[in-house]
Amino acid sequence: MPSKDTKHLQETLKRELWSEAGVWMQERAQTLWDGGLSDEAAALYSEFARGPALDK
């Protein structure tokens, strides 16, 4: 498989995995926030904000 195709597949997989993790992160951050743990919720969200865009 050509290198270009491999890179495209890797990027697609990364976006798909990050998207699924992003859904979990948003739910978990909301649970933390609702539980009065706003600092922890903000830290969790901040960690994910460093990764690939959640909306891609």
C-alpha angles and dihedrals in degrees: 000000000000118000091242091057092047092051091048091051092048092051092047092051092047091052092047094049092044090049092054091045089049091059090051091046093052092049092046093047090051091050091051091047092049089049092057095257098121095151091055091046091051092048092051092049091046092055091053092046088066092062132070116315111281094218097056 
